[in-house]
Each structure stands twice: as structure tokens, then as C-alpha cells.
Amino acid sequence: MEHDSLADMILTAPAWARIGLTMRDETMRERAARAMAQSILERMGSPPEADRDQLPLPL
């Protein structure tokens, strides 16, 4: 995995989860971390989006 793709996954995680990581409340930080991890795992499991400008090659 490249740094840029991981950074993109973090930046597209829910905003409340990114902000929640900085909270003083430990429970809120844990909930935010779980939400961010779930968001990243969902993005990792989905296939990359096809580029509309790329011509499909017959197999």
C-alpha cells in the first residue's frame, strides 16, 4: 500500500472520527478509532474505481 492511498483513506474517513481522535474522553477516542478503522477497511476491500478515460482491453 502506498502512503498516498493510505492518506486518502484517512482523509475520507468520517469527519467526526478524525476529530474524535483528539478528544479528551477515552471512550470517544476509542469509538472514533474504531470508526476510522472501519472506514479504511471498507475502502481497502472495495475494488479501485475504473478510470473512464482508460480503454478496456479484451482478454
mmCIF file of the N, C-alpha and C atoms, coordinates in Angstrom:
data_MODEL
# 
_entry.id   MODEL 
# 
loop_
_atom_site.group_PDB 
_atom_site.id 
_atom_site.type_symbol 
_atom_site.label_atom_id 
_atom_site.label_alt_id 
_atom_site.label_comp_id 
_atom_site.label_asym_id 
_atom_site.label_entity_id 
_atom_site.label_seq_id 
_atom_site.pdbx_PDB_ins_code 
_atom_site.Cartn_x 
_atom_site.Cartn_y 
_atom_site.Cartn_z 
_atom_site.occupancy 
_atom_site.B_iso_or_equiv 
_atom_site.pdbx_formal_charge 
_atom_site.auth_seq_id 
_atom_site.auth_comp_id 
_atom_site.auth_asym_id 
_atom_site.auth_atom_id 
_atom_site.pdbx_PDB_model_num 
ATOM 1   N N  . MET A 1 1  ? 0.847   -1.176  0.000   1.00 0.00 ? 1  MET A N  1 
ATOM 2   C CA . MET A 1 1  ? 0.000   0.000   0.000   1.00 0.00 ? 1  MET A CA 1 
ATOM 3   C C  . MET A 1 1  ? 0.893   1.240   0.000   1.00 0.00 ? 1  MET A C  1 
ATOM 4   N N  . GLU A 1 2  ? 0.501   2.203   -0.776  1.00 0.00 ? 2  GLU A N  1 
ATOM 5   C CA . GLU A 1 2  ? 1.276   3.429   -0.879  1.00 0.00 ? 2  GLU A CA 1 
ATOM 6   C C  . GLU A 1 2  ? 0.831   4.438   0.171   1.00 0.00 ? 2  GLU A C  1 
ATOM 7   N N  . HIS A 1 3  ? 1.741   5.331   0.525   1.00 0.00 ? 3  HIS A N  1 
ATOM 8   C CA . HIS A 1 3  ? 1.427   6.361   1.515   1.00 0.00 ? 3  HIS A CA 1 
ATOM 9   C C  . HIS A 1 3  ? 0.272   7.243   1.071   1.00 0.00 ? 3  HIS A C  1 
ATOM 10  N N  . ASP A 1 4  ? 0.273   7.589   -0.213  1.00 0.00 ? 4  ASP A N  1 
ATOM 11  C CA . ASP A 1 4  ? -0.776  8.482   -0.715  1.00 0.00 ? 4  ASP A CA 1 
ATOM 12  C C  . ASP A 1 4  ? -2.155  7.845   -0.615  1.00 0.00 ? 4  ASP A C  1 
ATOM 13  N N  . SER A 1 5  ? -2.256  6.555   -0.931  1.00 0.00 ? 5  SER A N  1 
ATOM 14  C CA . SER A 1 5  ? -3.569  5.912   -0.867  1.00 0.00 ? 5  SER A CA 1 
ATOM 15  C C  . SER A 1 5  ? -4.038  5.776   0.581   1.00 0.00 ? 5  SER A C  1 
ATOM 16  N N  . LEU A 1 6  ? -3.118  5.495   1.499   1.00 0.00 ? 6  LEU A N  1 
ATOM 17  C CA . LEU A 1 6  ? -3.496  5.420   2.910   1.00 0.00 ? 6  LEU A CA 1 
ATOM 18  C C  . LEU A 1 6  ? -3.903  6.790   3.426   1.00 0.00 ? 6  LEU A C  1 
ATOM 19  N N  . ALA A 1 7  ? -3.171  7.818   3.038   1.00 0.00 ? 7  ALA A N  1 
ATOM 20  C CA . ALA A 1 7  ? -3.529  9.181   3.436   1.00 0.00 ? 7  ALA A CA 1 
ATOM 21  C C  . ALA A 1 7  ? -4.907  9.549   2.906   1.00 0.00 ? 7  ALA A C  1 
ATOM 22  N N  . ASP A 1 8  ? -5.214  9.144   1.677   1.00 0.00 ? 8  ASP A N  1 
ATOM 23  C CA . ASP A 1 8  ? -6.528  9.420   1.099   1.00 0.00 ? 8  ASP A CA 1 
ATOM 24  C C  . ASP A 1 8  ? -7.619  8.708   1.887   1.00 0.00 ? 8  ASP A C  1 
ATOM 25  N N  . MET A 1 9  ? -7.362  7.475   2.308   1.00 0.00 ? 9  MET A N  1 
ATOM 26  C CA . MET A 1 9  ? -8.345  6.731   3.106   1.00 0.00 ? 9  MET A CA 1 
ATOM 27  C C  . MET A 1 9  ? -8.605  7.408   4.445   1.00 0.00 ? 9  MET A C  1 
ATOM 28  N N  . ILE A 1 10 ? -7.560  7.922   5.055   1.00 0.00 ? 10 ILE A N  1 
ATOM 29  C CA . ILE A 1 10 ? -7.714  8.621   6.341   1.00 0.00 ? 10 ILE A CA 1 
ATOM 30  C C  . ILE A 1 10 ? -8.507  9.909   6.148   1.00 0.00 ? 10 ILE A C  1 
ATOM 31  N N  . LEU A 1 11 ? -8.184  10.638  5.093   1.00 0.00 ? 11 LEU A N  1 
ATOM 32  C CA . LEU A 1 11 ? -8.857  11.918  4.860   1.00 0.00 ? 11 LEU A CA 1 
ATOM 33  C C  . LEU A 1 11 ? -10.311 11.760  4.447   1.00 0.00 ? 11 LEU A C  1 
ATOM 34  N N  . THR A 1 12 ? -10.692 10.596  3.926   1.00 0.00 ? 12 THR A N  1 
ATOM 35  C CA . THR A 1 12 ? -12.080 10.387  3.543   1.00 0.00 ? 12 THR A CA 1 
ATOM 36  C C  . THR A 1 12 ? -12.878 9.668   4.636   1.00 0.00 ? 12 THR A C  1 
ATOM 37  N N  . ALA A 1 13 ? -12.244 9.394   5.750   1.00 0.00 ? 13 ALA A N  1 
ATOM 38  C CA . ALA A 1 13 ? -12.971 8.833   6.900   1.00 0.00 ? 13 ALA A CA 1 
ATOM 39  C C  . ALA A 1 13 ? -13.941 9.898   7.412   1.00 0.00 ? 13 ALA A C  1 
ATOM 40  N N  . PRO A 1 14 ? -14.974 9.482   8.130   1.00 0.00 ? 14 PRO A N  1 
ATOM 41  C CA . PRO A 1 14 ? -15.925 10.473  8.648   1.00 0.00 ? 14 PRO A CA 1 
ATOM 42  C C  . PRO A 1 14 ? -15.222 11.572  9.455   1.00 0.00 ? 14 PRO A C  1 
ATOM 43  N N  . ALA A 1 15 ? -15.648 12.786  9.242   1.00 0.00 ? 15 ALA A N  1 
ATOM 44  C CA . ALA A 1 15 ? -15.013 13.928  9.916   1.00 0.00 ? 15 ALA A CA 1 
ATOM 45  C C  . ALA A 1 15 ? -15.094 13.804  11.430  1.00 0.00 ? 15 ALA A C  1 
ATOM 46  N N  . TRP A 1 16 ? -16.232 13.319  11.947  1.00 0.00 ? 16 TRP A N  1 
ATOM 47  C CA . TRP A 1 16 ? -16.362 13.215  13.405  1.00 0.00 ? 16 TRP A CA 1 
ATOM 48  C C  . TRP A 1 16 ? -15.326 12.241  13.961  1.00 0.00 ? 16 TRP A C  1 
ATOM 49  N N  . ALA A 1 17 ? -14.979 11.195  13.182  1.00 0.00 ? 17 ALA A N  1 
ATOM 50  C CA . ALA A 1 17 ? -13.983 10.228  13.657  1.00 0.00 ? 17 ALA A CA 1 
ATOM 51  C C  . ALA A 1 17 ? -12.590 10.852  13.687  1.00 0.00 ? 17 ALA A C  1 
ATOM 52  N N  . ARG A 1 18 ? -12.282 11.645  12.683  1.00 0.00 ? 18 ARG A N  1 
ATOM 53  C CA . ARG A 1 18 ? -10.968 12.304  12.672  1.00 0.00 ? 18 ARG A CA 1 
ATOM 54  C C  . ARG A 1 18 ? -10.849 13.281  13.827  1.00 0.00 ? 18 ARG A C  1 
ATOM 55  N N  . ILE A 1 19 ? -11.919 14.019  14.075  1.00 0.00 ? 19 ILE A N  1 
ATOM 56  C CA . ILE A 1 19 ? -11.915 14.969  15.191  1.00 0.00 ? 19 ILE A CA 1 
ATOM 57  C C  . ILE A 1 19 ? -11.956 14.221  16.520  1.00 0.00 ? 19 ILE A C  1 
ATOM 58  N N  . GLY A 1 20 ? -12.704 13.127  16.553  1.00 0.00 ? 20 GLY A N  1 
ATOM 59  C CA . GLY A 1 20 ? -12.850 12.353  17.786  1.00 0.00 ? 20 GLY A CA 1 
ATOM 60  C C  . GLY A 1 20 ? -11.554 11.782  18.302  1.00 0.00 ? 20 GLY A C  1 
ATOM 61  N N  . LEU A 1 21 ? -10.586 11.582  17.431  1.00 0.00 ? 21 LEU A N  1 
ATOM 62  C CA . LEU A 1 21 ? -9.287  11.062  17.868  1.00 0.00 ? 21 LEU A CA 1 
ATOM 63  C C  . LEU A 1 21 ? -8.558  12.039  18.789  1.00 0.00 ? 21 LEU A C  1 
ATOM 64  N N  . THR A 1 22 ? -8.942  13.294  18.762  1.00 0.00 ? 22 THR A N  1 
ATOM 65  C CA . THR A 1 22 ? -8.263  14.311  19.568  1.00 0.00 ? 22 THR A CA 1 
ATOM 66  C C  . THR A 1 22 ? -8.995  14.623  20.868  1.00 0.00 ? 22 THR A C  1 
ATOM 67  N N  . MET A 1 23 ? -10.123 13.961  21.115  1.00 0.00 ? 23 MET A N  1 
ATOM 68  C CA . MET A 1 23 ? -10.921 14.237  22.310  1.00 0.00 ? 23 MET A CA 1 
ATOM 69  C C  . MET A 1 23 ? -10.221 13.778  23.587  1.00 0.00 ? 23 MET A C  1 
ATOM 70  N N  . ARG A 1 24 ? -10.564 14.420  24.696  1.00 0.00 ? 24 ARG A N  1 
ATOM 71  C CA . ARG A 1 24 ? -10.013 14.023  25.988  1.00 0.00 ? 24 ARG A CA 1 
ATOM 72  C C  . ARG A 1 24 ? -10.656 12.747  26.508  1.00 0.00 ? 24 ARG A C  1 
ATOM 73  N N  . ASP A 1 25 ? -11.918 12.550  26.153  1.00 0.00 ? 25 ASP A N  1 
ATOM 74  C CA . ASP A 1 25 ? -12.671 11.389  26.621  1.00 0.00 ? 25 ASP A CA 1 
ATOM 75  C C  . ASP A 1 25 ? -12.148 10.116  25.949  1.00 0.00 ? 25 ASP A C  1 
ATOM 76  N N  . GLU A 1 26 ? -11.678 9.177   26.751  1.00 0.00 ? 26 GLU A N  1 
ATOM 77  C CA . GLU A 1 26 ? -11.095 7.944   26.225  1.00 0.00 ? 26 GLU A CA 1 
ATOM 78  C C  . GLU A 1 26 ? -12.112 7.126   25.427  1.00 0.00 ? 26 GLU A C  1 
ATOM 79  N N  . THR A 1 27 ? -13.342 7.081   25.908  1.00 0.00 ? 27 THR A N  1 
ATOM 80  C CA . THR A 1 27 ? -14.384 6.320   25.215  1.00 0.00 ? 27 THR A CA 1 
ATOM 81  C C  . THR A 1 27 ? -14.638 6.899   23.826  1.00 0.00 ? 27 THR A C  1 
ATOM 82  N N  . MET A 1 28 ? -14.674 8.219   23.727  1.00 0.00 ? 28 MET A N  1 
ATOM 83  C CA . MET A 1 28 ? -14.887 8.863   22.431  1.00 0.00 ? 28 MET A CA 1 
ATOM 84  C C  . MET A 1 28 ? -13.720 8.586   21.489  1.00 0.00 ? 28 MET A C  1 
ATOM 85  N N  . ARG A 1 29 ? -12.501 8.631   22.016  1.00 0.00 ? 29 ARG A N  1 
ATOM 86  C CA . ARG A 1 29 ? -11.330 8.330   21.182  1.00 0.00 ? 29 ARG A CA 1 
ATOM 87  C C  . ARG A 1 29 ? -11.398 6.898   20.651  1.00 0.00 ? 29 ARG A C  1 
ATOM 88  N N  . GLU A 1 30 ? -11.805 5.957   21.495  1.00 0.00 ? 30 GLU A N  1 
ATOM 89  C CA . GLU A 1 30 ? -11.911 4.566   21.062  1.00 0.00 ? 30 GLU A CA 1 
ATOM 90  C C  . GLU A 1 30 ? -12.990 4.404   19.984  1.00 0.00 ? 30 GLU A C  1 
ATOM 91  N N  . ARG A 1 31 ? -14.142 5.049   20.187  1.00 0.00 ? 31 ARG A N  1 
ATOM 92  C CA . ARG A 1 31 ? -15.206 4.982   19.178  1.00 0.00 ? 31 ARG A CA 1 
ATOM 93  C C  . ARG A 1 31 ? -14.740 5.579   17.856  1.00 0.00 ? 31 ARG A C  1 
ATOM 94  N N  . ALA A 1 32 ? -14.031 6.689   17.934  1.00 0.00 ? 32 ALA A N  1 
ATOM 95  C CA . ALA A 1 32 ? -13.531 7.346   16.723  1.00 0.00 ? 32 ALA A CA 1 
ATOM 96  C C  . ALA A 1 32 ? -12.501 6.466   16.013  1.00 0.00 ? 32 ALA A C  1 
ATOM 97  N N  . ALA A 1 33 ? -11.619 5.847   16.774  1.00 0.00 ? 33 ALA A N  1 
ATOM 98  C CA . ALA A 1 33 ? -10.602 4.980   16.181  1.00 0.00 ? 33 ALA A CA 1 
ATOM 99  C C  . ALA A 1 33 ? -11.249 3.782   15.493  1.00 0.00 ? 33 ALA A C  1 
ATOM 100 N N  . ARG A 1 34 ? -12.274 3.210   16.128  1.00 0.00 ? 34 ARG A N  1 
ATOM 101 C CA . ARG A 1 34 ? -12.978 2.080   15.510  1.00 0.00 ? 34 ARG A CA 1 
ATOM 102 C C  . ARG A 1 34 ? -13.689 2.508   14.227  1.00 0.00 ? 34 ARG A C  1 
ATOM 103 N N  . ALA A 1 35 ? -14.294 3.673   14.234  1.00 0.00 ? 35 ALA A N  1 
ATOM 104 C CA . ALA A 1 35 ? -14.975 4.173   13.038  1.00 0.00 ? 35 ALA A CA 1 
ATOM 105 C C  . ALA A 1 35 ? -13.981 4.438   11.918  1.00 0.00 ? 35 ALA A C  1 
ATOM 106 N N  . MET A 1 36 ? -12.837 4.996   12.256  1.00 0.00 ? 36 MET A N  1 
ATOM 107 C CA . MET A 1 36 ? -11.823 5.265   11.238  1.00 0.00 ? 36 MET A CA 1 
ATOM 108 C C  . MET A 1 36 ? -11.274 3.958   10.675  1.00 0.00 ? 36 MET A C  1 
ATOM 109 N N  . ALA A 1 37 ? -11.018 2.988   11.547  1.00 0.00 ? 37 ALA A N  1 
ATOM 110 C CA . ALA A 1 37 ? -10.524 1.691   11.084  1.00 0.00 ? 37 ALA A CA 1 
ATOM 111 C C  . ALA A 1 37 ? -11.545 1.028   10.164  1.00 0.00 ? 37 ALA A C  1 
ATOM 112 N N  . GLN A 1 38 ? -12.824 1.101   10.531  1.00 0.00 ? 38 GLN A N  1 
ATOM 113 C CA . GLN A 1 38 ? -13.881 0.522   9.699   1.00 0.00 ? 38 GLN A CA 1 
ATOM 114 C C  . GLN A 1 38 ? -13.927 1.191   8.330   1.00 0.00 ? 38 GLN A C  1 
ATOM 115 N N  . SER A 1 39 ? -13.792 2.501   8.310   1.00 0.00 ? 39 SER A N  1 
ATOM 116 C CA . SER A 1 39 ? -13.805 3.241   7.055   1.00 0.00 ? 39 SER A CA 1 
ATOM 117 C C  . SER A 1 39 ? -12.635 2.824   6.168   1.00 0.00 ? 39 SER A C  1 
ATOM 118 N N  . ILE A 1 40 ? -11.456 2.681   6.752   1.00 0.00 ? 40 ILE A N  1 
ATOM 119 C CA . ILE A 1 40 ? -10.268 2.284   5.989   1.00 0.00 ? 40 ILE A CA 1 
ATOM 120 C C  . ILE A 1 40 ? -10.430 0.863   5.466   1.00 0.00 ? 40 ILE A C  1 
ATOM 121 N N  . LEU A 1 41 ? -10.917 -0.048  6.302   1.00 0.00 ? 41 LEU A N  1 
ATOM 122 C CA . LEU A 1 41 ? -11.100 -1.428  5.864   1.00 0.00 ? 41 LEU A CA 1 
ATOM 123 C C  . LEU A 1 41 ? -12.116 -1.525  4.732   1.00 0.00 ? 41 LEU A C  1 
ATOM 124 N N  . GLU A 1 42 ? -13.171 -0.731  4.798   1.00 0.00 ? 42 GLU A N  1 
ATOM 125 C CA . GLU A 1 42 ? -14.158 -0.731  3.717   1.00 0.00 ? 42 GLU A CA 1 
ATOM 126 C C  . GLU A 1 42 ? -13.535 -0.257  2.415   1.00 0.00 ? 42 GLU A C  1 
ATOM 127 N N  . ARG A 1 43 ? -12.710 0.761   2.499   1.00 0.00 ? 43 ARG A N  1 
ATOM 128 C CA . ARG A 1 43 ? -12.051 1.275   1.280   1.00 0.00 ? 43 ARG A CA 1 
ATOM 129 C C  . ARG A 1 43 ? -11.033 0.286   0.736   1.00 0.00 ? 43 ARG A C  1 
ATOM 130 N N  . MET A 1 44 ? -10.354 -0.439  1.618   1.00 0.00 ? 44 MET A N  1 
ATOM 131 C CA . MET A 1 44 ? -9.361  -1.419  1.179   1.00 0.00 ? 44 MET A CA 1 
ATOM 132 C C  . MET A 1 44 ? -10.037 -2.606  0.495   1.00 0.00 ? 44 MET A C  1 
ATOM 133 N N  . GLY A 1 45 ? -11.231 -2.965  0.962   1.00 0.00 ? 45 GLY A N  1 
ATOM 134 C CA . GLY A 1 45 ? -11.920 -4.118  0.413   1.00 0.00 ? 45 GLY A CA 1 
ATOM 135 C C  . GLY A 1 45 ? -12.619 -3.853  -0.897  1.00 0.00 ? 45 GLY A C  1 
ATOM 136 N N  . SER A 1 46 ? -12.876 -2.606  -1.202  1.00 0.00 ? 46 SER A N  1 
ATOM 137 C CA . SER A 1 46 ? -13.571 -2.300  -2.452  1.00 0.00 ? 46 SER A CA 1 
ATOM 138 C C  . SER A 1 46 ? -12.570 -2.219  -3.605  1.00 0.00 ? 46 SER A C  1 
ATOM 139 N N  . PRO A 1 47 ? -12.981 -2.668  -4.780  1.00 0.00 ? 47 PRO A N  1 
ATOM 140 C CA . PRO A 1 47 ? -12.075 -2.597  -5.927  1.00 0.00 ? 47 PRO A CA 1 
ATOM 141 C C  . PRO A 1 47 ? -11.845 -1.142  -6.330  1.00 0.00 ? 47 PRO A C  1 
ATOM 142 N N  . PRO A 1 48 ? -10.699 -0.861  -6.895  1.00 0.00 ? 48 PRO A N  1 
ATOM 143 C CA . PRO A 1 48 ? -10.436 0.520   -7.316  1.00 0.00 ? 48 PRO A CA 1 
ATOM 144 C C  . PRO A 1 48 ? -11.417 0.943   -8.403  1.00 0.00 ? 48 PRO A C  1 
ATOM 145 N N  . GLU A 1 49 ? -11.733 2.207   -8.403  1.00 0.00 ? 49 GLU A N  1 
ATOM 146 C CA . GLU A 1 49 ? -12.646 2.734   -9.403  1.00 0.00 ? 49 GLU A CA 1 
ATOM 147 C C  . GLU A 1 49 ? -11.978 2.735   -10.774 1.00 0.00 ? 49 GLU A C  1 
ATOM 148 N N  . ALA A 1 50 ? -12.748 2.379   -11.779 1.00 0.00 ? 50 ALA A N  1 
ATOM 149 C CA . ALA A 1 50 ? -12.221 2.357   -13.141 1.00 0.00 ? 50 ALA A CA 1 
ATOM 150 C C  . ALA A 1 50 ? -12.091 3.783   -13.659 1.00 0.00 ? 50 ALA A C  1 
ATOM 151 N N  . ASP A 1 51 ? -11.017 4.012   -14.368 1.00 0.00 ? 51 ASP A N  1 
ATOM 152 C CA . ASP A 1 51 ? -10.796 5.319   -14.989 1.00 0.00 ? 51 ASP A CA 1 
ATOM 153 C C  . ASP A 1 51 ? -11.617 5.379   -16.271 1.00 0.00 ? 51 ASP A C  1 
ATOM 154 N N  . ARG A 1 52 ? -12.508 6.357   -16.378 1.00 0.00 ? 52 ARG A N  1 
ATOM 155 C CA . ARG A 1 52 ? -13.368 6.442   -17.563 1.00 0.00 ? 52 ARG A CA 1 
ATOM 156 C C  . ARG A 1 52 ? -12.575 6.721   -18.834 1.00 0.00 ? 52 ARG A C  1 
ATOM 157 N N  . ASP A 1 53 ? -11.384 7.276   -18.710 1.00 0.00 ? 53 ASP A N  1 
ATOM 158 C CA . ASP A 1 53 ? -10.586 7.606   -19.878 1.00 0.00 ? 53 ASP A CA 1 
ATOM 159 C C  . ASP A 1 53 ? -9.738  6.423   -20.358 1.00 0.00 ? 53 ASP A C  1 
ATOM 160 N N  . GLN A 1 54 ? -9.700  5.347   -19.595 1.00 0.00 ? 54 GLN A N  1 
ATOM 161 C CA . GLN A 1 54 ? -8.899  4.167   -19.956 1.00 0.00 ? 54 GLN A CA 1 
ATOM 162 C C  . GLN A 1 54 ? -9.736  3.245   -20.839 1.00 0.00 ? 54 GLN A C  1 
ATOM 163 N N  . LEU A 1 55 ? -9.176  2.852   -21.964 1.00 0.00 ? 55 LEU A N  1 
ATOM 164 C CA . LEU A 1 55 ? -9.877  1.935   -22.868 1.00 0.00 ? 55 LEU A CA 1 
ATOM 165 C C  . LEU A 1 55 ? -9.795  0.525   -22.317 1.00 0.00 ? 55 LEU A C  1 
ATOM 166 N N  . PRO A 1 56 ? -10.896 -0.222  -22.327 1.00 0.00 ? 56 PRO A N  1 
ATOM 167 C CA . PRO A 1 56 ? -10.843 -1.607  -21.848 1.00 0.00 ? 56 PRO A CA 1 
ATOM 168 C C  . PRO A 1 56 ? -10.118 -2.501  -22.837 1.00 0.00 ? 56 PRO A C  1 
ATOM 169 N N  . LEU A 1 57 ? -9.325  -3.411  -22.319 1.00 0.00 ? 57 LEU A N  1 
ATOM 170 C CA . LEU A 1 57 ? -8.610  -4.339  -23.184 1.00 0.00 ? 57 LEU A CA 1 
ATOM 171 C C  . LEU A 1 57 ? -9.334  -5.694  -23.168 1.00 0.00 ? 57 LEU A C  1 
ATOM 172 N N  . PRO A 1 58 ? -9.551  -6.270  -24.347 1.00 0.00 ? 58 PRO A N  1 
ATOM 173 C CA . PRO A 1 58 ? -10.199 -7.593  -24.379 1.00 0.00 ? 58 PRO A CA 1 
ATOM 174 C C  . PRO A 1 58 ? -9.233  -8.639  -23.836 1.00 0.00 ? 58 PRO A C  1 
ATOM 175 N N  . LEU A 1 59 ? -9.783  -9.604  -23.144 1.00 0.00 ? 59 LEU A N  1 
ATOM 176 C CA . LEU A 1 59 ? -8.951  -10.678 -22.582 1.00 0.00 ? 59 LEU A CA 1 
ATOM 177 C C  . LEU A 1 59 ? -9.057  -11.910 -23.422 1.00 0.00 ? 59 LEU A C  1 
# 
